[in-house]
């Protein structure tokens, strides 16, 4: 049974006829995934979360608290699980995948081994490049939806997520031209927007994903290495130059791969970054810094590391991205080594 047929008969018709609860599965319900799941549940939809034990246990006992710039909400009625196997055979209208980029392969392997009823589409809400391609390898392009998310969330404690910054709408789009998916994506965007998370459909999702790569590759490792917030990076010429060099390299790699960018040139993007995007997220500390401080693996390989990889494949030099990748990997290893020594 095709995913588009299933969606046309259950998802689009129910929504266009005045609504009704839609069933969502959030796989990897950490910071971003919990906010999507919580707001959709608050809007009356049927949402199931799969995530880490501590976070899931608190939500199961007391509910999910979402605070920050979008208000303070206590959301109950969220079924929680620690393994995708616990929802085997259940029917969902859509799966939101919000695991870390380095876990995408493992997560999709588990998802197809379950499997779920109805062959729902999988929506990537992740950072980095390569996620949608990995998802499509497992479920096909017709069940793969890319999502560009550019608002910030931190988990203050298990069961409590705080929305810290918002730059632009979530963008949803199919990774390959497919008219049968346009209605799905439009309906999904309306549902998420109605729940309180501004969302739009697009037929240029790759351009938006590469736009976020520009944002993440320039800001995340630089702010992490300097242990500061995004705003600090545009206040000094030295850090501004680091951002510019990273952006120029990303544009060179994108051109070699024939990727159409939202902003036509690196120089024009620098003005957007400094004039609009960073001011909108001025006080935000990157999740990469949070990962380093917690001794966790970062997503550097799906960000600057992927630009380095693509650059080598295309014969494009990427020294700034190369150096940032090496430095973040060194920080990861150094933090792990200190923790290992401390546990002896």
C-alpha positions in Angstrom: 0.0 0.0 0.0 1.5 3.4 -0.9 1.9 6.1 1.7 0.2 8.7 -0.5 -2.9 6.5 -0.8 -3.0 6.0 3.0 -2.6 9.7 3.6 -5.3 10.8 1.1 -7.8 8.5 2.8 -7.1 9.4 6.4 -5.1 12.5 6.9 -6.1 15.1 4.3 -9.8 14.2 4.2 -10.2 14.3 8.0 -8.4 17.7 8.2 -10.3 19.3 5.3 -13.6 18.1 6.7 -13.1 20.2 9.8 -10.3 18.5 11.6 -10.2 15.6 14.1 -7.3 14.2 16.0 -4.3 13.2 13.9 -2.0 10.5 15.3 1.7 11.5 15.5 4.7 9.6 16.7 7.7 11.6 17.8 10.8 9.3 17.6 13.7 10.9 19.5 11.6 13.2 21.8 14.3 15.4 23.2 14.2 19.2 23.1 12.8 19.9 19.6 10.7 16.7 19.4 9.1 17.3 22.7 8.0 20.8 21.8 6.4 19.6 18.5 4.7 16.7 20.4 3.6 18.8 23.3 2.1 21.6 21.2 0.3 19.1 18.9 -1.1 17.3 22.0 -2.2 20.6 23.4 -4.1 21.3 20.2 -6.0 18.0 20.6 -4.0 15.6 18.5 -3.0 12.1 19.5 0.7 12.2 20.2 3.1 9.4 21.3 6.7 10.1 22.4 9.7 7.8 22.2 12.7 9.1 24.0 15.3 8.7 26.8 14.3 7.2 30.1 14.7 10.1 32.5 12.7 12.5 30.2 10.0 10.0 29.4 9.6 8.9 33.1 8.9 12.5 34.3 6.5 13.2 31.4 4.6 9.9 32.2 4.4 10.8 35.9 3.8 14.6 35.8 3.3 15.6 32.2 5.4 17.8 29.9 6.2 21.4 30.8 7.0 23.8 27.9 8.1 27.3 28.9 9.9 30.2 27.3 9.0 32.6 24.6 5.9 30.7 23.5 4.3 30.7 27.0 4.2 28.3 29.9 2.2 25.1 29.3 1.7 21.9 31.3 0.7 19.1 28.9 -0.7 15.8 30.0 -2.0 12.7 28.2 1.2 12.0 26.3 1.9 8.2 26.1 5.7 7.7 26.5 8.0 4.9 25.5 11.7 4.2 25.6 11.9 2.0 22.6 10.2 2.1 19.1 9.5 -1.6 19.5 6.9 -0.7 22.2 4.6 0.8 19.5 5.1 -2.0 16.9 2.0 -2.5 14.7 0.3 0.8 15.7 -1.0 3.1 13.1 0.2 6.7 12.9 -0.5 9.4 10.4 3.1 10.8 10.5 6.4 10.1 12.3 8.5 13.0 13.4 12.2 11.9 13.5 14.2 14.1 15.9 17.1 11.9 16.9 20.6 13.3 16.6 22.0 13.1 13.0 24.5 10.4 14.0 21.6 8.2 15.2 19.5 8.5 12.0 20.8 5.2 10.5 20.1 3.3 13.7 16.7 4.9 14.2 15.6 4.1 10.7 16.8 0.5 11.0 14.7 0.1 14.1 11.7 1.9 12.5 11.5 -0.5 9.5 12.1 -3.5 11.6 9.1 -2.7 13.9 7.2 -1.9 11.5 4.3 0.5 11.9 0.9 0.1 10.3 -0.1 2.2 7.3 3.4 3.1 6.1 3.3 6.7 7.5 5.6 9.4 6.1 8.7 10.3 8.1 9.4 14.0 8.8 13.0 14.9 9.6 13.2 17.7 12.2 17.0 17.3 12.5 20.2 19.3 12.1 22.8 18.6 9.4 23.0 17.2 5.9 22.4 13.6 4.9 19.4 12.9 7.2 16.7 13.0 4.5 18.8 10.9 2.2 19.2 8.3 4.9 15.5 8.2 5.7 14.7 7.8 2.0 17.0 4.9 1.7 14.9 3.0 4.2 11.3 4.1 3.3 11.6 5.7 -0.1 11.4 9.4 -1.2 7.6 9.3 -1.3 7.5 8.8 2.4 10.3 11.2 3.3 9.6 14.8 4.2 12.4 17.3 5.1 11.9 19.8 7.8 13.9 23.0 8.4 13.6 24.0 12.1 15.2 27.2 13.2 13.9 27.9 16.7 15.9 26.9 19.8 14.9 24.7 22.7 16.8 23.6 25.8 15.9 20.8 28.3 16.2 22.5 31.6 15.5 19.3 33.4 13.8 16.0 32.5 10.2 16.8 31.7 10.8 20.5 31.2 11.7 22.1 27.8 12.2 25.8 27.3 11.8 27.6 24.0 14.6 30.1 23.9 14.7 31.7 20.5 12.8 31.8 17.2 14.2 33.0 13.9 11.9 31.8 11.1 9.0 29.5 10.3 9.5 25.7 10.1 9.6 24.7 6.4 8.4 21.3 5.2 8.9 19.9 1.8 9.4 16.7 -0.2 12.9 15.8 -1.1 12.0 14.9 -4.7 9.3 16.5 -6.9 6.1 14.6 -6.2 2.6 16.1 -6.7 1.0 13.4 -4.6 2.8 14.7 -1.5 1.9 18.4 -1.9 -1.5 18.0 -0.2 0.1 16.1 2.6 2.7 18.7 3.3 0.2 21.6 3.0 -2.2 19.9 5.5 0.7 19.0 7.8 2.0 22.6 7.8 -1.5 23.9 8.6 -1.9 21.5 11.5 1.4 22.4 13.1 0.8 26.1 12.6 -2.6 25.8 14.2 -0.9 24.1 17.2 1.3 27.1 17.7 4.5 26.4 15.8 4.6 28.6 12.6 5.1 26.3 9.7 5.0 26.6 5.9 5.1 24.2 2.9 7.9 24.6 0.3 9.0 23.0 -2.9 12.6 24.1 -2.2 13.3 22.1 0.9 16.9 21.4 -0.1 17.6 25.2 -0.3 16.2 25.7 3.2 18.2 22.8 4.6 21.4 24.2 3.1 20.3 27.6 4.4 20.3 26.1 7.9 23.7 24.5 7.3 25.1 28.0 6.7 23.6 29.1 10.0 24.7 26.1 12.0 28.2 25.6 10.4 29.2 29.2 11.0 27.7 29.8 14.4 27.6 26.5 16.3 31.2 25.4 16.4 32.5 29.0 16.8 30.3 29.8 19.7 31.0 26.4 21.2 34.8 26.8 21.0 34.5 30.3 22.6 31.8 29.2 25.1 29.6 32.1 24.2 26.2 33.0 22.6 25.6 33.7 19.0 25.4 37.5 19.4 28.9 37.8 20.7 30.2 36.4 17.4 29.0 39.4 15.4 30.4 42.0 17.8 34.1 41.5 16.9 35.8 41.6 13.5 37.9 38.4 14.2 34.8 36.3 14.8 33.0 37.9 12.0 35.8 36.9 9.7 35.6 33.3 10.9 31.8 33.3 10.0 32.5 34.8 6.6 35.2 32.2 5.7 32.9 29.3 6.7 30.0 30.7 4.7 32.2 31.3 1.6 33.3 27.6 1.7 29.8 26.3 2.1 28.7 28.4 -1.0 31.6 27.0 -3.0 30.7 23.4 -2.1 27.0 24.1 -2.8 27.9 25.5 -6.2 30.0 22.5 -7.0 27.1 20.2 -6.1 24.6 22.4 -8.1 22.6 23.2 -5.0 20.3 26.2 -5.4 20.7 28.5 -2.5 18.0 30.8 -1.0 20.4 33.7 -0.9 22.4 34.0 -4.1 25.9 34.9 -2.8 28.0 34.4 0.3 28.3 38.2 0.6 24.5 38.6 0.6 24.1 35.9 3.1 26.6 37.5 5.5 24.2 40.5 5.6 21.2 38.3 6.3 23.1 36.5 9.1 24.4 39.6 10.8 21.4 41.8 10.1 18.5 39.4 10.8 19.2 35.9 11.8 21.8 36.4 14.6 19.9 39.4 16.1 16.7 37.2 16.3 18.7 34.5 18.2 21.3 36.8 19.9 21.4 35.3 23.4 21.2 31.6 22.2 23.9 29.1 23.2 24.2 26.3 20.6 23.2 22.8 21.5 26.7 21.8 20.5 28.0 23.7 23.5 25.4 21.9 25.7 26.6 18.6 24.3 30.2 19.3 25.0 29.5 20.4 28.5 27.5 17.2 29.1 30.2 15.0 27.7 28.0 14.0 24.8 28.9 13.5 21.1 28.1 16.5 18.9 26.7 16.6 15.4 29.8 18.2 14.0 30.2 15.4 11.4 26.8 16.2 9.9 27.5 19.9 9.8 31.0 21.3 9.1 32.3 17.7 8.7 29.8 17.1 5.9 31.0 20.3 4.1 34.5 19.0 4.4 33.5 15.6 3.0 31.5 17.1 0.1 34.4 19.5 -0.6 36.9 16.7 -0.9 34.5 14.8 -3.3 34.2 18.0 -5.4 37.8 19.1 -5.2 36.9 22.2 -3.2 39.2 23.3 -0.3 37.4 23.9 3.0 40.2 24.9 5.5 37.9 26.9 7.9 35.4 24.1 8.1 38.2 21.5 8.4 39.8 23.3 11.3 36.5 23.8 13.2 35.7 20.1 12.7 39.1 19.1 14.1 38.8 21.4 17.1 35.3 20.2 18.0 36.3 16.6 17.7 39.3 17.4 20.0 37.0 19.0 22.5 34.7 15.9 22.5 37.6 13.6 23.1 39.2 15.8 25.8 35.9 16.0 27.7 35.3 12.2 27.5 38.9 11.6 28.6 38.4 13.9 31.7 35.2 12.2 32.6 36.7 8.7 32.2 39.6 9.7 34.5 37.1 11.2 37.0 35.2 7.9 37.2 38.2 5.8 38.0 
